[in-house]
Amino acid sequence: MNTWVLTPCHRPGFSDFTRSLAHLSHPVDRTVVVTTLPEPIEQDELPGVTVLLSPEPEVNISRWWNTGLDWIEQHHEPGPYEVLCMESDVRIEWSTLAQLRMVLRNYNLAMVGADWHGVVTSAVETRYDLDPWTTEHRIPGLCRLVAGELGLRFDEQFRWCFADDDFEWQHRKAAGTGLVRGLTFEHGPGRPLTGDCAEWAEVDRQQFVAKWGGPHIR
């Protein structure tokens, strides 16, 4: 498998991330972590894993993802490859990753994700349109597998929440997305949007509407 795992991780999430890696049991030489200032994770703390430092200090989750995607593009083995974009507190089985990869390639899709909310009625719910739908039917932003050879990147105008939605819509437009029935994952408790994050989310929402002509959900 030419499949990579990519995770942005701040110092406070380090212990969660090490448990996530142990649970997944993915090869460490195909695992990339993008860490941030002011207290970055050090390379010697994750033997075998590639640890990259985000090049700029300000908060921009899209830039963190892109730092890792750019590195993987330059270092993957020849041919098509996949990237599991996974947040640091996600627990996903290796067998689930393998099934996501199978669906991605068998259906010739750009992005796939687990049916986290259990709403899919067919084997794979595919989307090629750019219309809003309910939250339960979006690809979970916490964990999704993409076809890396397409070269799609996060739009860095989205600093926080809507980065995931924009990334999904790019993949819908490119070759379609798929939500796979019977697959799921676990993750830590959600965090309410407060302070700067809430402000960034509102700005991102407005920018999403300006870019795509409407909201992401109905």
N, C-alpha and C positions, 0 to 999 in steps of 0.2 A: 504493500500500500504506500503510495506517495502522498500520505496524508499528514498534515501538520496541525498542531494545536497552538493557538495564539490567545494570550490573556494579558490585558493591562492589569497591573497590580501595584497598589500603594503599600507602603510599609505596614499600616494597620491590618491589611488583608493577607499578610504573608502566611500566617498559620493556617487560615482557611484554604489558601491556595495549595500549600503542601499536602493537606489532606485530600484535596480534589485531585491532585496529580497521583497520589497513592491509590485512590479509588479507581481512576481511569486506567492506570497501568499502560499508558502510551509511551512509546520509545522517547527517552529524554532528548536524543539527538534530533528529534523532529518536534520539539517543544520550544516555544519562544515566549518570553515574558518582557513586556514593556513596563518599566518602572519609572518613578517620578521623584523629583525633588520635593521637599528638602531632605528627606531621609530615604534615599533609594535603596532597594534591595541589591546586594552585592553578588557578583558572579559566583564567588566561592560558597555562597549559601545554597546554591542550586546546582550541584555538580552535574555536568553534562547538558544542562539546559542553557539555551542562549538567552542572556539577559541584556536587554537594550535600555539605555537611558533616554527618555523623551528629550528631544533637543531644546525645548523651550519650557520655561517654568510655569506659564499660565495654564489654567485648566482648559483643556480641549480634548474631550474623549475621542473625537474623530481623528485628531492628529496622533493620539496614542495608538489607535488601531492601525492607522496608515504606516506608522513607523515599523510595526511588525510585518505588515503585508508587503511593504517594499523590500524588507530584508529577506523574507521567504521567497519572493519572486527572484531574487538574485542568487539564492542558494539551493533551491529545490532540484531534485533530479530531473533529467530531461523528460518531456512529455506532460500530459495533463496531471494536475495535482489539486488536492482539496485542502481547505483550511477550516478547521473548527474554531470559530470565533466564540470563545467561552469566557464568561465572567468568572472572577476568582473564587466565588463561593459555590459554584455549580458542582453537583455530584451526578455524573453520567457514567453509565456502564460502557465498557469497551464494545460489547456486543451491540449496543444501541448506536454507537458511532459507526460500526461496520454496516448496520442496516441503513443508516442515513446515507452512507456513501453508495450503497447498492442502488437506492432509489434515485439519488442524484444522477448517477450515470445511466441507469436503465431507462429513465424518463427524459434524459438529456435536458435537465433543468440547470438553472444558475444557482439556486439556493434551496435548501431543504431544512426543515426543523421538525421537532417532535410535537405531537398533538397534546400539548401540555394540559389543555383544558378538557380534553376528551370530547370534542365536538364533531370530529370528522366521521362521516358516514360511509365513505368509500375508502379503498385502500390508501389512496393518496389524493388529497384535495389540492389541485393545481390552480394557480392564478397567473394570468397573463395580462389582465386588464390593469388600468390605473384608476380604479374606482375605490372609494372608501368602503370598508366593511367593518363588522364588529371586532372588538379587541380580541375576542377568543379565537378568531380566525386568522390573526396575523402570525407571522413567524416569530416565535419568542425571541426577543432581543437579547436575552440572557445567554442563549446557546443556539447557534445555527451553523450549518456547514455550507460553504460556498465553493464553486468551481474557480480555483485560483487563476487558471490560465486565461479567464476572461479579463483579468486586469482591472476589475472595478475597485474603486476606492471610496472611502467615506468622504462626504462633502464637508470640508472643514469650516464652513460657515455655521454648521450645527455643532455647538459646543457641548450639548448635553443630551437631553431626552430624545429629541427628534432625529438624532443621528441614526438610530436603529431603523426608524421608519423610512427615512430617506434611502438608506442602504438597501432595505427590502424592496422599495419601489424601483430602484435602479436595476435590481436583479429580475424583478417581474418584467420590466421593459426589455431587458437583454435576452432572456431565454425562458423566463417563467420561474415560479417558486412552487414548492410542494410541502404540504403539512401532512406528516405521515401518521396514520392511525396506529394505535397500540404502542407507541413509543412515548417515553416521558423522561424527566430528570428531576432532581431535587436541587434546592438552593436555599440560602440563608434568608433571614427575615428581610422584607422590604424596608426601605427608608423613606419617610415622608419628605416631600420637596419643601425646603425652607430656605430662607435667606437668598444668597446668590444663586443657588441651584434653581429656585423657583423663578427668579428673574430670567435666568438663561433659558429655562424651559418655555417661558412665554415668548421671548424673542425668537426662539427656535420654531415655535408653533407658527408665528407670523411668517417666518421665512419659508417654512414648508408650504404654506398656502400660496405664497407668492411664487414659489418655484413650480409647484405641481398644479396650481389652479383650484385648489380646494383642500378640505381637511383629510386626514389619513383614516379616520374612523367615522362611523355614523352612529 
